Amino acid sequence: MTAAPMVSTYSMWSLFRNCRKAVDWRYLQQLVPLGRDRNLHFGSIIHECLQAWHQRRDLAEVLALIDRLCPNRLQDENQRRDWHLATAMMTAYAARYAADDLEVVALEKNFEGPIVNPATGAASRSFVLAGKVDGVVRIGGEHFILEHKTAAQVDGDYLEKLWTDFQITIYAHYIEQTMGIPITGILYNVLVKAKLQQGKGETEEEYQARRAELLAKSKTGKTTAKRKLPESDEEYQARLAEKYADAAMFHREMLYLSRDRFAILRSELWELTQAFLDARRRGVFYQNTAFCFNYQRPCPYFALCRSNGNPNLIENFYQRAAPNEELRVLPNETTEPAF
């Protein structure tokens, strides 16, 4: 009996291009770290919020969703930070795009299609490609992929790199096949993460140390210094609101697709499948040590590679999880086109 094709995603092929050993750890041995990257967690919150906003454009519903996604914010500092930032970001987003010329066709649209040999036109018997796009929108009678992004800043370098986005270009090709509509380009919807932090105030010890220092410098031997109290939630939200009143905190960039680019990326995707099959057949997934600290922090599998797959590390710091988590359907998702 012939085995079903392996469901592959952009995430898998992108990782394979960067480090084959990381693909072995994640997609064949199905290992994931016990802890989750905070940046990824916040990005997931905002994606869910943007989906809810573009479905019904109800800010109260979005703010209630943020409350549910950060249930322990009173005790958990990370959740508290995410709650504040998401609340301010989405409140400002709803105000900025209250009147929007986007006509939503589909949100969180899943797709699956064959990976085709460009030389013969035959579909791979080993792989299919699956994925999910944030949305499909219609602008002036043309269809665009809607891609949400959160970023630390948006500058010329950031915008130039959008052209290299292998993921969304190849996804546009598959969305065309799935939905039967021509995709003109990509609309990048970028939300900037404010760097403001909530003021923590000072402890009694810190206050006394500061007071003593001021007294030592005072010619009168007196000081009017008072203990700095923690910044209230209302004060912090007001500062964030002022920051998000800046138009530079939101940016939309439209890129038009080239049909030649489609052909190039389909060929590259096929070549990746052949390299993967060769690596799996020989059992050789080599490490790319130049990628270990590619994002100024260790790769999630750095400790495993350094220890040659120490079983104790696996038992204490990793867990087994099915691949392709990005394909899961959330409870409030719509997967059908809203024509």
N, C-alpha and C positions, 0 to 999 in steps of 0.2 A: 504494500500500500504506500503510495507516494505521500511524503510528509507535506503538511500545509506550509506555504511560504511564511517565512519569518516576517512579522510586522516590524518595520523599521521606521525611524523618524529622523527629522532633521537633527535633533539633539544627538542621536547616535552617530550619524555620519559626520557631523561637525566634530564630535569628540574623537572619532576614528582618524580624522585628518590631523588632529593635534597630538593625540597619544593613543596608540593602539592598545597598550596595556590597560589604560583606564577603561576602555570599552570592554575588555575582558572582565575586569572587576565588576563593572556595572551591569552589562547586558548579558553576559554568559554566566558569571557566578552570582549575579543579582545581589550585590552588596551595596548598601548605602550607609553613610555615617549616622550614628544615633542622633547627633545634633544637627540642626538645620541652619543654614546661612541666613542671618537676619535681613540682609538686603533682598534675598529671594522671597522671604516671608512678607515683607512690606510690599514688594511688587505684586504678589498674589492678592493681597488685600485690595490694592488699587485697581487691579484688573477686575475683580468681582464688583467693585463699586462702579466702575465705568460701564460694565455690562448692565447693571441695574439702572444706572442713569439713562443710558441710551435706549433701554427697553421702554421705560415709562416716564422719564424726565421728572421724577418725583424726589426732590432733595430730602424730604423727611424720611422717605423709605431708605435712601442711601445712608443717611446718618444712623438710622436704626440698624442697618446692616453692619456698619462699623462697630456699633456697640456690641453686636452679637459676635463679631470676629475678634473682639478684644475683651472677653468676659472677665479676665482677672486683672484688669488694668489698675485697680486700686492697690493690688499687692505686687504685681509684676512690673518692674521698671521698663522692660522692653515693650510690653504691651501698652503701657501708659504712653511711651514715646510714639509708638505706631498710631495709637488712637488720636493723639493730638495732631500729628502731622496729617493723617488721613482726613480728619475732620476739617481742618483748615484748607487742605488742598482741594477736597471735593466741594466745599462750600464756595470757594473762589471759582472753581471750574464751572459750577452750575451757573454762577452769575456771569462769567465771561462768555459762555456759550448758551446763554438763555435763548437767544435767537440764532439758530444754526441752520445752515443750508444743506446739511447732510440728510439724505433720505436713507434710512436704515433698511437694508434688504435682508440681512441675516446677521446674527450675533453668535459668537463662539461656535462657528461652523466647522464640524468635523468632516474629514474627507479620507478616502483611501483609494489608491490606484496603483496600477502596475508600474514597475521600473522597466523601461524598454531599451533593448539593445539598439543603438542608433544605426548600426551597420546593417542589421537584418530586419528590424521592426518587430522582433519577437520579444515577448514579455519574459522577464526573469521568472524561473520556477522556484527560486530560492528566497526572493524578497518581494514584498509590496511596500509602498511608502504610505504612511498615514500621518495625519497632522490635524491641527486645529488653528484657524485664523480668528483673530479677535472680532473681525466683522467684515461685512461686505456692504459698501454704501454706494448710492447713486448720486452723482453731482453733475448737473447739467446734461442729463441723459447718458452719461458714461459711468461705468462701474469701476470702483477702486477697492482694493484690499485696505481695510482699516487696521492699523497696527499701533497699539498703545505701548508707550515706553515711559519709564521713569528714569531720570538722569540726574547726576550731581550738578551738571551744568550743560548748557547748550551753546557751543561756539562753532566757529568755522570748521575746526577739525572734526567735531562730532558730526556735523552735517555732511561733510565730505565722506565720512566712513559709511554712511547709509548706502552709498552706491555698491559697497562690497557685501551687502546683506544677502548671502546665498539663500538663507532660509525663506525669506518672504517672496523672493523672485520665483523660486521653484514651486512654492506653495500656490502662487498665482496661476501657474500652469495647471496644477491639479484642480484648483477651484474652477477654472474654466471648464475642465472636463466633467467635474461633478455637477455643476449647476447649469452648464450649457449656456453660459453668457461670456462675452469677451471682457477681459480685464484690461483696462487702459493703463492703470498704474497703481501706485501705493500711496496712501495718505498716512504719514507718520504723525501720530498724535502724542506729543512729548510733554510730560509734566515734570517740572524740576523740583527736586527735594530740597526744601529749605534747610539750612545748616544751623538755624537757631536752636539753642538748647534752653530748656526751662531752668530758671535760676534756682539753685538748691539752697541759697542762704548760707549761713555759717553756724557751726556748733558753738556752744558756750565757750569751749576751750579756744576755738579759733577767734571768737570775738574778744576774749580776754587777752590773747596774745597780740592782736591788732591794736587793742586799746592801750596796752602797755607800751607798744612801740610808738604810738602817737603821743602818749604822755611823756615819753623820753625825749621827744623832739619839741614838745611844747615849751614855750618860754614862761607861760603862766602856771604850768603844772596842772592844767585842766584840759579837758576835751569834751566835745559835744557828740562824739561818736556813739552810734547806737548799733545794736546787733542787727545784721542783715537777715531779714526773714525770708523764708522760701517764697518764690514767686507763685502766686495763686494761679489756678487753672484759667480763670477769667483774664488775668493779666497776660498770661502766656498766649492764650488764644488771640488776644488783641494784637500782640506783637506779630504773631503769625499772619493774621488777617492783613495787617499793614504790609507785610512782606509780599503776600500773594496778590495785593492790589497792583503790584508791578507787572506790566504786560509781559516782561521777559521771563516770567515764571512758567509761561505756557507757550508752546510753539507747534505749529502745524507745517509740515514740509511735504510737498507733493512731488513724487518722482514718477516719470513716465517710463513704461516698460519697452524694451527693445525685443522684437521677435528673435533676432540673432542671439540675444542673451539667453533666451529660453533654450535654444539649441545647444549652446555651449554648456549650460548647467546640466542639461539632461545627459550629455556625454560624460561630464565629470561624475555625475551620480552613478552611471553605469560602471565607470572605471573603479569607483570606490567599492562597488559590490564585488567586483572581481578580485580586488586586493583583499577584501575581507574573507572571501571564500578560500583564497590561498593561505591566509594566515591561520584560519580555523583548521584547514586540512593538515597543515604542518605543525599546528600547535605552537606557533611562534607569534606572540603579540609583543612587539618590542616597546621598550620605554623610550619616550622622548623627554629626556631630562631638561631640555630647554623650556618645557612647558610646566615644570613643577611649581614655579612661582609666577605664572603668567599674569595673574591678577593681583600681584603684590601680597599674596598670601598662599600658603601651601595648597596644592591640589588636595581634594578630599581623600585621595588614595596615596598620598605621599608617604605616610607612615607604613602602609602596607608594602609599597615598593621597596622602601628602605630596609624593611625587615624581611624581605623575600616571602611575604605572605604569612607571617607568624600567626599560627592558629589562635594564640592567646589574644592577640590584637583583634582578630576577627570576632572572637567570642565576647570581648568586653567593650568594643567601640563601634561595632557594625551590626547591622541587622539585614535579614533577607527581605527584599521587596521586589515585586514584579516590575519590570521595566515599563517605560512609556507612560509615566504618571501624568504627563501633560495631556493625555488623551481622555482622561476621566471626565465624566459628565457631572457637573455640579447640580445640586438639587433645584436651583432656580434657572437652569440654562434652557434656552430654546435652541434646538439643533436644526429646525426646518427653516427654509427661506421664507421671509415675510413679504412675499410679493403682494 
